[in-house]
Amino acid sequence: MRTATTIASSKHVDKRLGALGAAAVAEISKDLRQLLADVFALYVKTKGAHWHMTGAHFRDYHLLLDEQAEQMVAMIDEIAERTRKIGGTTLHSIAEIVQNKRLSNEIDFVSADRMLSALATDNAQLLASLRHSHELCAHHNDVASTSLIEVWIDQTERRLWFLYETLDVEQGYRGASE
Ligand SMILES: [Fe+2]
């Protein structure tokens, strides 16, 4: 049976035991905050393309982009909650998303291939940022974050694969860039 003494002492757990150091928390939280802002920005842009899609492949592209946006919604919550788990703080507002995001606002809604190209560029930039975040978390031995980031890298590579293959059909995308 728990006594008053054991209940009282259970409130005095040393939160630092096994936790990341203050410098690691500050550095990783800042990086994850920027990553979160980028994913929010890419989510809105992907939805924008989903809503404004046009052309002969409307249904396919409209559904593809919704699938990609849903993946980002899951990622958004995981990034924010990972930051809180390590003791950091994350985004609170649209203003903070704008302050922290690194992706551009550029997107041209005139044609399907222009929209898909813009999304491919942003996903490629996000992939580079994810690899950087992975290096940072590995440096601080934050293995849980690196594990999550590995899944997000795989998902981003899948989104890029679909976008590149679709663009290849649309405009000979790879041939044009080589
Ligand atoms: Fe929709």
Residues whose N, C-alpha, C, O or C-beta is under 5 A from the ligand:
A	BS01	LIG	none
